[in-house]
Amino acid sequence: MQTDVLIIGAGATGTGIARDLALRGVHCVVTESGDINAGASGGNHGLLHSGGRYVSNDTEAARECHEENLLLKRLAPQCVEDCGGLFVAVQGDDENFIADYPGWCAKAGVPVKTIDPDLAREMEPVLSDKLIAAYEVADASIDPFKLSLENMAHAKALTGSTLLRRTAVIGFDIEAGRIVRVQLVNTVTGEKSSIEATQIVNAAGAWTDRVAAMAGADISMLYSQGTLLVTHERMTDRVVNRLRPPGDGDILVPGGTVSILGTTSVTIPNPDLARPTVAEVDVNVRQGAGMIPSLMDTRYVRAYCGVRPLISAGGGDGRSVSRGFALFDHEDANLSNFCSVAGGKLTTFRMMAEKTADLVCRRLGNTKPSLTVSEPLPEASACEWTEPGRAPKLWAARHDSGDELLCECEMVPASAVDEIIHSCRDEFPDPGLQALGKRSRIGKGSCQGAFCGVRVAAHLYENGQMDSRQGLVKMREFFEERFKGQRPALWNAQLVQAELAEALHCGLLGLELVNPDDPQEVE
Ligand SMILES: Cc1cc2nc3c(=O)[nH]c(=O)nc-3n(C[C@H](O)[C@H](O)[C@H](O)COP(=O)(O)OP(=O)(O)OC[C@H]3O[C@@H](n4cnc5c(N)ncnc54)[C@H](O)[C@@H]3O)c2cc1C
C-alpha cells in the first residue's frame, strides 16, 4: 500500500491533519490501533474552552483557546453547542483569585463579564446558595466524535483519503535518514502488513513518545489520566466552572441531554493502564457538589477517562504542565520525512493540524496554504447520529412506522444503523456493536446498552451482517466495555439497572460462558 502521507492516530489531531492536507490536494492514510477517537479525543470533557480556564496560569494557551473557540463556532457549528459558560466562586474560595480574574482575562484577550451572583442563580437554579462571585465567558460544548468523523469524511471526499481501523504501527524501516516503510499489525487478527509513504506524521496522543521511539526519536511526555462522570439528565444550560486555580471536579459541561462532571488529574506510568477509579469518582462528586449541591445525589450513568498527552519539559505535575502543543520535525534524529505533534487541547486541534500540515507540505514541495481557517467543515449525513437528541427528532419527522427503534433510551432507529453500515463499508466490512456505538448514541443511555446491544445484534443477524456465534462474542465485548465505565459509579438507581442487565445477559443469553478468545466462537 502507498500514500503521500501516513498519519498515525485517528483522534481529533490526526483526522484534523488529514482534512487540512486533503484541502491542499494531498492523499492520506490514517492508521489507528483502535477506532476513531480511541484515545483522549473520545475520553475528554467536550468543553470548547473560551480560554477562561487557563488565564491564571497559561496566558498563551488561554489566547489560543479563545481564537480557536471563535473559529470553530463559525466553521463547524454542527459540532458545537454555543451554550455559554459561567465561572463561579462560593464562600471560602480565594478572594484574591476572584478579584484578579478579570485582569488575567484582559491580559489574555479573553472576553469576560462580571455578573451578580443572584442573577447567576436565576440563570442556573442548581447553583449553590453560597455563591459569592460569578463571571460569564464564551465557553461552549463540542461533540468530539462528530468532529473527528466529519474531518475524516471530508478528507475522504476530497482526496479519497482513508482510515485503517484496528491497525497499529509497530515499526519503521529506515534507510539513509528516511522512513522507507512503516510496519503495521491488525490488532484483531494479528495479520502483519506494511505501507510506504512520502511523509509520516505521528499524532498518537499519549502514545506519541512510544511511536517516536520506534524511529529512534526522543520525546519526553507525562501521562495525566482524567476521570469524568456522566449524569442521567442535563443539569445546567451552560458550562459551569469553579472560579479557582484548575483542580479536580470543578467543571460541569452540558453534553446534549446529559451533563459531564470532571475532571481529575492523576499521573500514570503507562497510558494503556487508564481506567476510571472509584476514588476519582468520589473526588469529582465531592468537589463538584461545592458549586452544585445536587451533584451529591444525582444519578450517574457511567464514568470514563482519558489520558492527556502532555509534553513535559522537565518537572511539574499534570496540572502545572502547559496546555500548549509541540511540533517535532525530528531532524535532530536525522530523519527528514517524519514529524510528531502532541500536547494542546481538543479546542486547539485545528491550529495543531494547520502547523503540522504546513511542515509536511514544505517537505512535499506543496505550496498551497491551509484552508481550515476559512473553509467550513461540511456536515456528513452518516456523522449526524452521534448528536444527543437528534435521532428522536429525525425519527419522528420521518413518520416511518416500519422503522423499528433499536435503542429506546436514545431512540436510535434501525435506519440509522443501516445508514452507518452503508457509509462505513470500507472502514468496517464486519460491523460490530462497538463500531456502531462510536458512530451513534447506541449504548449511551441509562440502560448503557443492556437492551439496545441485544436488539442491534438481532437486527444485524436479520439482515445478514452477522452469523454463527459471532453476535454473542460482539455483544460480550460491547457489554464489557460499557460495564468498565459503570463499575465505579454503581449505586442507587444505576445499580438496579446494572443488576437487570446482568440477569438479561447472563441469565438469558449466557454471555458469561462465551469465550471471546476462542476462534471457534466466531467461525
Ligand atoms: C480527561 C480529559 C479531559 C479533557 N477535556 C478537554 C476539554 O474539555 N476540552 C479540550 O479542549 N480538551 C480537553 N482535553 C484534551 C483533549 O482531549 C486532547 O488534547 C485531544 O483529544 C488530543 O487529541 P489527539 O488526537 O492528539 O490524541 P488522541 O485522541 O489520544 O489520539 C491518538 C490516537 O493514536 C492512536 N494510537 C496510539 N498508538 C498508535 C499506534 N502505534 N498505531 C496506530 N494508532 C495509535 C490511539 O489509539 C489514539 O486513538 C481533555 C483530555 C482529557 C484526558
The ligand as an SDF file (V2000), in Angstrom:
LIG
                    3D

 53 58  0  0  0  0  0  0  0  0999 V2000
   -9.9080   13.7710   30.9300 C   0  0  0  0  0  0  0  0  0  0  0  0
   -9.6220   14.7450   29.8290 C   0  0  0  0  0  0  0  0  0  0  0  0
  -10.4580   15.8350   29.6560 C   0  0  0  0  0  0  0  0  0  0  0  0
  -10.1880   16.7460   28.6310 C   0  0  0  0  0  0  0  0  0  0  0  0
  -11.0670   17.7580   28.4180 N   0  0  0  0  0  0  0  0  0  0  0  0
  -10.8720   18.5990   27.3920 C   0  0  0  0  0  0  0  0  0  0  0  0
  -11.8220   19.5970   27.1150 C   0  0  0  0  0  0  0  0  0  0  0  0
  -12.8750   19.6760   27.7340 O   0  0  0  0  0  0  0  0  0  0  0  0
  -11.5690   20.4700   26.1160 N   0  0  0  0  0  0  0  0  0  0  0  0
  -10.4230   20.4040   25.3860 C   0  0  0  0  0  0  0  0  0  0  0  0
  -10.2360   21.2670   24.5340 O   0  0  0  0  0  0  0  0  0  0  0  0
   -9.5050   19.4240   25.5860 N   0  0  0  0  0  0  0  0  0  0  0  0
   -9.7130   18.5140   26.5590 C   0  0  0  0  0  0  0  0  0  0  0  0
   -8.8250   17.5100   26.7790 N   0  0  0  0  0  0  0  0  0  0  0  0
   -7.6500   17.3850   25.9090 C   0  0  0  0  0  0  0  0  0  0  0  0
   -8.0040   16.6850   24.5980 C   0  0  0  0  0  0  0  0  0  0  0  0
   -8.8400   15.5840   24.8010 O   0  0  0  0  0  0  0  0  0  0  0  0
   -6.7350   16.2110   23.9010 C   0  0  0  0  0  0  0  0  0  0  0  0
   -5.8150   17.2790   23.8480 O   0  0  0  0  0  0  0  0  0  0  0  0
   -7.0070   15.7470   22.4740 C   0  0  0  0  0  0  0  0  0  0  0  0
   -8.1360   14.9080   22.4210 O   0  0  0  0  0  0  0  0  0  0  0  0
   -5.8030   15.0180   21.9190 C   0  0  0  0  0  0  0  0  0  0  0  0
   -6.1290   14.5100   20.6470 O   0  0  0  0  0  0  0  0  0  0  0  0
   -5.0750   13.6910   19.8240 P   0  0  0  0  0  0  0  0  0  0  0  0
   -5.6980   13.3700   18.5220 O   0  0  0  0  0  0  0  0  0  0  0  0
   -3.7840   14.4540   19.7860 O   0  0  0  0  0  0  0  0  0  0  0  0
   -4.7970   12.3840   20.6850 O   0  0  0  0  0  0  0  0  0  0  0  0
   -5.7510   11.1060   20.8910 P   0  0  0  0  0  0  0  0  0  0  0  0
   -7.1730   11.4600   20.8170 O   0  0  0  0  0  0  0  0  0  0  0  0
   -5.2750   10.4160   22.1250 O   0  0  0  0  0  0  0  0  0  0  0  0
   -5.4490   10.2260   19.6060 O   0  0  0  0  0  0  0  0  0  0  0  0
   -4.2930    9.4430   19.4610 C   0  0  0  0  0  0  0  0  0  0  0  0
   -4.6800    8.1380   18.7860 C   0  0  0  0  0  0  0  0  0  0  0  0
   -3.5000    7.4300   18.4190 O   0  0  0  0  0  0  0  0  0  0  0  0
   -3.7860    6.0490   18.4910 C   0  0  0  0  0  0  0  0  0  0  0  0
   -2.5150    5.3080   18.5600 N   0  0  0  0  0  0  0  0  0  0  0  0
   -1.6520    5.2550   19.5810 C   0  0  0  0  0  0  0  0  0  0  0  0
   -0.5900    4.4770   19.2650 N   0  0  0  0  0  0  0  0  0  0  0  0
   -0.7960    4.0440   18.0000 C   0  0  0  0  0  0  0  0  0  0  0  0
   -0.0600    3.1960   17.0940 C   0  0  0  0  0  0  0  0  0  0  0  0
    1.1090    2.6330   17.4510 N   0  0  0  0  0  0  0  0  0  0  0  0
   -0.5790    2.9450   15.8800 N   0  0  0  0  0  0  0  0  0  0  0  0
   -1.7760    3.4870   15.4900 C   0  0  0  0  0  0  0  0  0  0  0  0
   -2.5050    4.2740   16.3100 N   0  0  0  0  0  0  0  0  0  0  0  0
   -2.0240    4.5630   17.5310 C   0  0  0  0  0  0  0  0  0  0  0  0
   -4.6350    5.9470   19.7660 C   0  0  0  0  0  0  0  0  0  0  0  0
   -5.4140    4.7560   19.7760 O   0  0  0  0  0  0  0  0  0  0  0  0
   -5.4740    7.2000   19.6920 C   0  0  0  0  0  0  0  0  0  0  0  0
   -6.7630    6.9970   19.1340 O   0  0  0  0  0  0  0  0  0  0  0  0
   -9.0590   16.5790   27.7900 C   0  0  0  0  0  0  0  0  0  0  0  0
   -8.2450   15.4650   27.9580 C   0  0  0  0  0  0  0  0  0  0  0  0
   -8.5340   14.5510   28.9530 C   0  0  0  0  0  0  0  0  0  0  0  0
   -7.6840   13.3420   29.0930 C   0  0  0  0  0  0  0  0  0  0  0  0
  1  2  1  0
  2  3  1  0
  2 52  2  0
  3  4  2  0
  4  5  1  0
  4 50  1  0
  5  6  2  0
  6  7  1  0
  6 13  1  0
  7  8  2  0
  7  9  1  0
  9 10  1  0
 10 11  2  0
 10 12  1  0
 12 13  2  0
 13 14  1  0
 14 15  1  0
 14 50  1  0
 15 16  1  0
 16 17  1  0
 16 18  1  0
 18 19  1  0
 18 20  1  0
 20 21  1  0
 20 22  1  0
 22 23  1  0
 23 24  1  0
 24 25  2  0
 24 26  1  0
 24 27  1  0
 27 28  1  0
 28 29  2  0
 28 30  1  0
 28 31  1  0
 31 32  1  0
 32 33  1  0
 33 34  1  0
 33 48  1  0
 34 35  1  0
 35 36  1  0
 35 46  1  0
 36 37  1  0
 36 45  1  0
 37 38  2  0
 38 39  1  0
 39 40  1  0
 39 45  2  0
 40 41  1  0
 40 42  2  0
 42 43  1  0
 43 44  2  0
 44 45  1  0
 46 47  1  0
 46 48  1  0
 48 49  1  0
 50 51  2  0
 51 52  1  0
 52 53  1  0
M  END
$$$$
